[in-house]
């Protein structure tokens, strides 16, 4: 069984990884917008949270290293240092070192201390020299290490905001390894803090348990940090403490009115009731003294309220800005991906059972049972949509990871390349996103290495010296289109054909049209590189990319123009779990056509006598080619007198699929065909029907492409997969 300490350390590692991703994103954005103070604050906040949480859970090496980096970057936050490329390079290297320290903590390996010292030394060298202080000592980066006094004589400068923080831990908080005093020190690091301990809950000596925490605190915090940064201090003790954070003064807002009266503050803080206040006020003595003498509130709470009143009054007298409360941020919870996957599997099984119940109810023709089945179908549809919606994530989180790749790789290649991302809000199934990372990395590396030219070459061709790689995503029906486009040299089909012949990819006498010639870059072992580099040139990559995309039930398309650039478009399904489909019959066997491809259905009275597998019909004045699935699947038995044509959209064109009968819509839980039949052309998977039998799911674009090619080589394999005979 995992101990609480191990669970806390695991939570910190997971949270730190998210913070490192946020840190990298903010640093890369800061490179493009070096004067953005919000980005500087994001960087500082991420480092500060990693430092504080690391110290709390025993990751001292991470805390110490991050503190050194944070100290230097604080100079940027205070306007004492500019944001330069060298500073960003070192900060990114610091981020990578923190990631390695996390890996060492998990694996038990010893960290590289010399590397850390080299980074911090280089960072300190960037800090500008500081004039000597009046006592003859020089201020430097270590000056920021000095701790703020626990109770400053004067509040912080009037440019700061003042927060009231009430921290009331549960008595057993020490059992979880948390140290409340360390948390108070973390608050002091954010700005000027006045700490007021409360002793009213401390029992007598005979009842005192030293392992329990009986104290709680009020803190008046004057800081430039926002509420989120303050809450980050209590990130790992939220379940073990009552934490109330309220903005009591904001230097950005003008308000000439005096601050709240003492009684109003005490009522707002929950220290006294309105009835007690009015009762004591009737005695016409100083309120604080009256409340204390009446035993309504302990003296230290009155002192804390008076300090708050005086602090805010002083700060409002020195500025001309108005106060406003900040809205509470929404809450979210973290759920393990394995639990979500298990939930989706359960929903899939529920959909299958619901289909079985529906079929049984229709066979019995019981009106009451049919009503219940319809209600169950409605609920299962909503549950399916909600569950799959939870799995949908914006692809922008994946896109942001590539900024660092493009930045580092362009520097390594000696090229100036700008990465433009579009459509980051486009949502895609989390499983697809997880498996999409490596293919996109291959495509981006190829764009930078083979596509975008060197600056001098681009200038000679009349192009900007800085190349552009655009990574975009967009919805198209039931698919997501991801495009990697560059404005580089493009792909020369003549050269590709020549290299393919030289490398033995195709025979010497084979001639191909330009588009098919360009498709040869997806052949195994093919490479246009003149020499092997650390980036590419070994002939592995694009064939792997194509197989990876096809494994996701997607496809990849290539478009290129010599001298203008290349665009790779990846088409992917929204989800790999459950889809809506149209069930059809062909030769007595059931098939499912994904509903997102279906446009309409029509009758087809007589089969054409034309040659070939692709024929043409006139549909309300529109010429639509069609494919007879009976012929494509080599189905036995006579066709019906009247067949059905399912008109589908495939790659932007309309095609008809001639079937024996259209059964109706079918909620389809996608199942894999296994290793033997996973690569059958035109088939993307299988599903279980309500009667327990299997139906194959058709790959519409694959069918259209297959019908346009030579007669299929797989009818026997397909028949075997379906349980029949060839």
N, C-alpha and C positions, 0 to 999 in steps of 0.2 A: 504494500500500500504506500502511495506517495505521501511523504510528510508535507506539512504546511510550508516549511521552508523551501523544499524542492518545488512545490507548486508556485510559490512566490517568485522563485528564481526563473522558472519556466515562463511565467507571465511577463517578467521583466524582459527576457530575451525576445519574446514575441513582440512586445510593445516597442522595444528598442529597434527591431528590424523595420517596423513601420515608421518610426521616427527617422531612421537613416534614409529610407526612401523619400520621406518628406524633405529631409535636409538636402539630399542630392537634387531634387526637383527645384527647391528654392534657390540653391546655388547656381544652377544652370539658367534659371530665369533672371537671377541677379546679374549674370554676365551680360545679358541683353539690356537690362535696365539697372545700371549701377547706382542710380540716384533714387531708387524706389525704397523708401524707408520702411514700408510694410514688409518687403522681402527681407530686408536686413533684420527686422524684428522676428520674422519667421525662422531665419537661420539661428539667431541667438536663442530663441525659445526652444527649438529642437535640441540644441546642444545643452542648454540649461536643464531641460527635463531629463536627458540621458545622464547628465552628471549627478543630479539629485537622486534619481531613482537607482542609479548604479551604486552610490554610496549607501543607500538605505538597505540594499539587498546583498551587500558584501562584494560587489564588483569594484574593488578599490582601484585596480589598475585602469579600468575604464573611467572611473570618476576622476582620478588624478590627471590622466591624459586629456580628457575632455575639458577639465577645468583650465588647463594651460591654454588650450585652443580658444576656449570661451573668453579668457582674459584678454587675449590679443584681439579677438573679434569685437569685444566690447568697445575698443577704441574706434572701430568703424561705427558702431551704434551711437557713440557720443560725438561723432563728427570729427574725430582727431586723426582718422586715417581714411584715405580714399579706397574704393573698391577697384582693385587692379586684377589683371589676369594672373599675375604671380600669386597674389593672395588667394584667388579662387582655386588655382592649381594646388596650393598647399592645403587649403581647407578641404578640397575633394580628396586629397591624399590622406588627410586626417580622418575623413569619413570612412575611407577604405580600411584604415588601420583599426578603427573602432569595430568595423565589421569582422576583421580578422581576430580581434580580441574576443568577440562574442563566440566565434568558432572555436578558439582555444579554450574558452570556458566550457563549451559543450564537449569537446574531444579530450580535454585534459592536457593538451600540449602547452609547452612553455611559450609565452609571447616573446616577440622580438623587441627587446627594450632599446636596442641601439637604433632601430628604425624609428621608434617613437621619439627618442632624443634628437635624431636628425631633423624630424619634422618640426618639433617645437623650437629647436634652435633656429631653423630657417624662418619660422613665423616671428620669433622675437627680433630677428634681424630686420624685419620690415617695419617694426615700431619706430616712429620718429623719435629723435632725442628730445628729452623733456628738460626744460630749464631747472636749475637747482632750486630747492626750497629755501626759505629764510634761515633755517637751521643748518644749512650747508649740505644737506643730503639731497641726492637726486631722485626724482620720482621716475619710476619705470613701470614696465608691465606688471611687476610684482606688487606694485602699490595697490592694485585692485584686490589683492588677497587679504588686505586688512578688513576685519569684520566690523560691521556697523555696531555702534553701541546699542544695547538692548533697549534703552529708554532715552532717546535723544532729547536734549534740552529744547530744541526748536523743531517744528515740523519741517518736512522736506520743502523744497522750493515750490512756489505756487503754480508751476507748470504741471505738476503731477496731479493725479486723481487720488482721492482718499477712499479707502474701502474699510468697512467694518467686517472683520472675520471672527466669527464665533466658532471655536474648535472645542467640541465636547466629546472626547473619546469614550468608548465603553470601558468599564474598569478592566476588562480582560485584554485590552489592546496589546499589552506587553507580551502576551503569549504568542502573538503572530510574528514577533521579531521587530515590530515597529517601535521607534523611539520618538515620542511626541516632541522632545526637546530638539531633535534634529529637524523635525518639520518646522518648528518655530525659527530655527536658524535659516532654513530655506526661505521662509517669508522675509527675514531680514535681508537676505541676498537680493530680493526684488526691490528694496527701497528702504525708506525710513519706517521703522516699526516701533510702536508703543505697545508693550505687552502687559496685560493685566491678568494675573492669575486669580482664580477663585478657589477659596478653601472651604466653602460652606458644606461640601459633601464629604470632607475628611472626617472619618469617625473618631471616637475616642481611642486612647491608646490601647485599651483592653480589647477593642474590636478591630484594630488596624491590621490589615493584611498587606505586608510589604510588597507582595508580588502583583498587587492590583494598583491601578491608577485611579486615584480619587480626585485629582485636580482637573480643572478645565480652564480655558483661557479665552479672553477677548483680546483682539489685536486691532489696532488702528494702523493701517498700512497706507503710506503715501508713496505712490509708484507710477511709472509710465506704463506698466504692464496692464493687460486687460484681465477680465474675469477668468478667461480660459487658462491663462498662465498661472493664476493663483490656484485654480482648481487642480492644475497639474501637480502642484506640491503635494496634494492629498490623494494623488491618483490611486495609490495602492492601499489606502485606508478608508475609502469611501464607505465600505460595508461595516466598518468598525468604529464609526464616529458620526456624530451629528455635526454637519458642517454648514454654516449659514454665511454667505458672502453677499454683502450689500454695498452698493455705491452710495456714499454719503456726501461726496463732494466731487465736482468735475470742473476742472479749470478751463475747459473749453466752452463753458456756458455761463452767460452773464446772469446774475441774480443779486439785486441790491437788497433783497429782504434778509432779515436776520435769520440765523439758523433756528431749528426747532427748539422749543423750550425743553427744559430738563425733563419735565413730566412726560412730554410727547416722546422723547427718546426712550425713556424707561418703559413706556407702554409698548412702543414699537419693538423693543428688544425682548419683550415678554417678561420683564423683571417684576412689574407690578400690574395690577388690574386697574381699570378706570374707576371702579367703585372705591378701591383703597386710596387712590389718588385724590378723589374728590372728598373723601372723608377726612384725610389729613389736611387738605388745603383749607378746610373750614377753620382750622386752628390758627391761621394767619401767621405762621412762622416760616423762616427759610425752608424751601421745599426739601432740599437734601437732608437738612437736619431733622425736619419733621418725620420724613420717611424712615430715617435711621433710628430715631428715638422711638418711633411706633413699632419698630421691629418688623416692618414690611419688607425691607431690603437691606442686605449687609452693606457696611460702609464701603468695601472695595468696589461694589457694583456702582454705587453713586459716584465714586471717584472716576471710574472708567467712563461713565456717561458724561460727567463734567469735562473730562479731558477731550472727549469727542466733540462736545459743544464748542470748547475753546479752540480746538484745532481748526475746525471748519470755519468758525467766525474769523480767525486770523487769516486763513487762506483766502476767504471771500473778500476781505478788505483790501487785499493786495492785487486783485485781478478784476477783469470785467468780462466774465464768462458765466453762462447760465447752467444749472444742474439738471440732470436727467438720469433716470434709472435705465439700466441696460436690461434688455429682454433676456430671460432665461433661455439658454440654448437647449435644443432638443436632445433627448437621450437616445442612446443606441446600445445594443448588446453585441458581444462577440460570440459567434457560434462556430464550433469546429466544423471544417468542411466535410469530414467523414459523416457527421450527424446529418448534415443537409443532403448528402448523397443517399444516405439510408432512407431519409424521408421521401426523396424522389422515387426510390425503388418501391417503397410501400405504396405510394400513390399510383405508380404504374401497375402494381398487382391489384390495387383496388379498382382501377379502370377495367382490367380484364374480368374481374369478378362481376362488376356491374354489367358488362356486356353479356356475360353468361346468364345473369339474372334476367336481363331484358329479353333474351331469346327464350328462356324458359317461361316467362310471363306471357309472351305472345303466343306460345304454343298452347298454354292452358286457357287463353282468352278470358281471364278473370279480370273484370273491370277494376275491382279494388286493388288487386295486386299490380295491375298495369299503372294505376295512379301512383302507388308507392315507388314503382320502378322509375317512373318519369321524374319524381321528386329526387330520388337517389341519383339519377343521371344529371340533374341540374346541380346538385350539391357536389358531385364528383367533378363536374366541369369547372365549377368555381374553385374547388380545392386544387385541381390540376393547374389552372391558370395562376393561382396565387403562389403555389409552390414553385412553378417554373419561373415566375416573376422574381422570386427571392434569389434564384440562381443567376439571374441576369445582372451583369455588371457592366459599367461603362468601360469601353475599350481604351479610353484616355489614360487609365492607370498603366496600361501596357505601353502605350505610345510614349509616355513620359520617361520610361526607362531607357528609351533609345536615344535620348538627347546626349547622354553621357557617351554612348557608343559612337555616335557621329562626331562628337567633339574630339574624343581621343583618337579615333581612327583618321580623321581628316588631318590632325596634327602629325600623326605617324606617316601618312602618305605625302605630306607637304602640299596639301590642297586646302583651299578655302571653300568650305561647304556649309550651307545653312539648311537646317532641318525645319520644314514647315509642317505642322500637324493640323488636320482638319477633321471635324466630326468626332471629337473625343467623347462626346456625350452619347454616341451610338452604343446601345446595349447588346451584349452577346452572352451566350451561356458561359458560365465560369469554366466549365470543362474545356470548351473550345478555346477560350482565352489562354488557359494554362498550357495547352498543347500548341498554341500558335506562336509562342515566343521564338523558338528556334528557327522555324521557317522564315519569319520576318527578319531575324538577325542575318541569315544567309542572303536574303534579297537586298537588305540595306548594305551589307559589305560588298556585294557585287556592284551595286549602284555607285558606291564611292570609289571602288578600285577600278572597275572596267568602264563604268558609265561616265562619270564626271571627269573632265580633262584637267590637266595641270593648269595653273593660272596663266602661264605664258601662252600655252596652246589655245586657251579660251580667248585670251586677248587678241591673238593673231587671227582668230576666226570671227572677231567682232562681237564676242560675247562678254558679259561681265566676268571679271576675274573670279568672283565668288559664285560657285555653282549652287544649285537649289535642288534638294531632294524633298519631295512632298509625300507625306504619309497621311492618307485620308481614309475615312470610313463613312458608309452611308447605308441606309436601309433600302432595299429594292424588293418589294413584295415580301415573301417569306425568307428572304436571304439578306445577308450582309455583304456588301462589297468593300473590300479593303484594297486600296491602290497604292503602289509604291512607284512614283514617277520621278524621273530626273531630267534635267535639261542638258544632258551630256552628248556624247558622240553618237549614240544610237547603235543599232546592230546592223551590220552589213550582211545581208543574206548570201551574197556571193562569197565573201570571206568565210562565213560559217560553213557553207557547202564545201569550200576548198579544204578547210581544216578537218571537216568530218570525213572526207575521202582520205586525207593524209593519215588520220588516226585510225582508219579502219572502221569507223562508225557505220558508214554506208559503202556500197560498192563504188568503184571508180566510174562506172558508166551510168550511175543513177542520176537523173535530173529531177529536181523538185521545184515547185513554184516558190516564190519568195516567202510566203507565210509559213509553209511547211518547212522550208529551210531554216527559218528562225526557230522553229519548234525543236530543232536538233539540240539546242542548248540544254534541254532537259534529258538528253541521253546520258547514260552512265559513262563516266570517264571522259566526257567532252569538256574542253576548256579552250577559250580563246586567248588565254594569257601566254605571252612569249616566254615568261620565266616564272618559276615557283617562288612565291613570297610568303611571308608570315600571315598574309591576309587571304590569299587565294592562289589558284593556279594548278591545283592537284587533280582537278576533274571530279571532285566530289562536292556536292552541295545542291545544285539545282535539281538533279534527279531525286535527291533526298527530300527536297522541298516539295516536289510534285507528289511523291508517295505520301508524305505527311499530310498534305492538303486532301488528297484522295481518301486517306484514312479517316478524315473528319467529314466525309461525304461531301466534300467540296471539289472545286476544280479551279484551275489557274489558267488565265488567258494572257497572251503576250501581244503588245502592240509597240512598234518601234519605227522611227524614221531616221535615216542617216543624217547626222549633223544636228538633229533637233532633240533627240532624247528617246527614252524608253519608258514604257508604263507596263507594270505587271499588275493584273487585277485578279484578286482571289475572291471567289464566290463561296460563301459558307452558309450552312443552314443556321437558323436562329438557335436551335437546340438539338441535342442528340438524344433526347429522352422520349418525349411524347409529341405527336403531331396529329393534326386533323387530316383524314384521308378520305378518298372516294373509293369504295369497294366495287370491283368489277369482276365479271366472270369471263374467262377465255378457255374454251375447250373443257369445261367442267371444273377448272381450277380457279381459285380466288386470288386476286391481286389487289394491291392498294396503290392508288395514285395520290401523291401528296396534294392536298387540296389547294395549297398556295400556287400550284402550277395550273390548276383547272380554271378555264374561263367559261365554258358552256358545254352542253351535250345536245346532240342531234341524232335523228334516225338516218340509217343508211340502208336503203332497200335492197340493192343488188350489188354484189362485189364486182369490182372492176376486173376486166379481163386483160388489162394492160400488163406489160412486162415489168419486172423489178418489184422490189418491196416498197417503194415509195411512189404513191400515186396522188392524183389531184382531184378534188371535188369542188363544186361551186356552192358556196355557203352564203346565201343572200347576196349574190353578186360579187363575193370575195373569193378569190382562188386560194384554196388551202390545201397543201399537200398532206397526205395521211399515210399512216403505217398500219398494216393489218397485223395485229399481234398474233393471230392464229398462225400466220406464215412465219413470223419472226421466232415464235416459240415452238414451231413444228408440232402444233396441237393436232390430235387425231379426232376423227368424227366429223360428221357434216355440220356446216355452220347453220345458224338459224336463218329463217327467211328474211327477217329484218334485224340488222345489226345496229349497234349504237356507235356513234362517233363522239369521243371525248376530246374537245378542243383544248389544247394546252399551250402555255407560253413557254418556249424554250429558247434561252439566249436571245430574247427580244423578238423572236419570230413565232408565228402561230402554226401549230401542227395538229393534225388529228390522229388519235389513237382509236382504231376500230376494234371494238370488243363485242362479245356475244350479248352481254347484258350488264346494265348499271344497277347495282344492288342498292347503293345509297351511301351516305356519309358514315365514316367509321373512325372512332377515336382510337388512334394507333399507338401502341406502346412498342417502340423500336427495339428489336432484339438482334443480336449479331448472328450471322450465319456460321461463325466459326472459321478456323483457319483454312479449311478445305475449299469453302465456297465464298470466302470473303471478297475475292477479286473477280467474281462473275460479272461481266459487262452488262449494264442495264439494270442491275439489281443492287439496291443499297442496303437491304436488310430484310427482316421478316417480322411478323407479328402473330399473336395468338388470338383467334376469333372466339366468339362466345361459346361455340360448340367444342372448343378445345383443339380444333384443327389449325393449320398454319396457312398464312397468306404471305406471299412475297411482296415486298415494297419496291415499286418501280423507280428507277433513276431516270427521270424524264429526259434531261439533257444527254445522258449516256445512251438512251434508246435512240434518240434522234441522230446522234453521231454514228451509232452502230448501223442504223438503217441506211445511212448515206455511204457507208463503206462497203466492202465486199460482203458476200453472204457470211453470216455468223459462223464461228467455229465452235460454238458452245451449246447447241441445243441438247446434246446428250447430258452434259454436266448440269444444265438447268433443270431438265426433267428429273434427274436423279436427286437434286436438291429439293425438288417439290414432292418427291415421293412417287413419281411416275416412272415411265420408261420413255426412252428416246424414240 
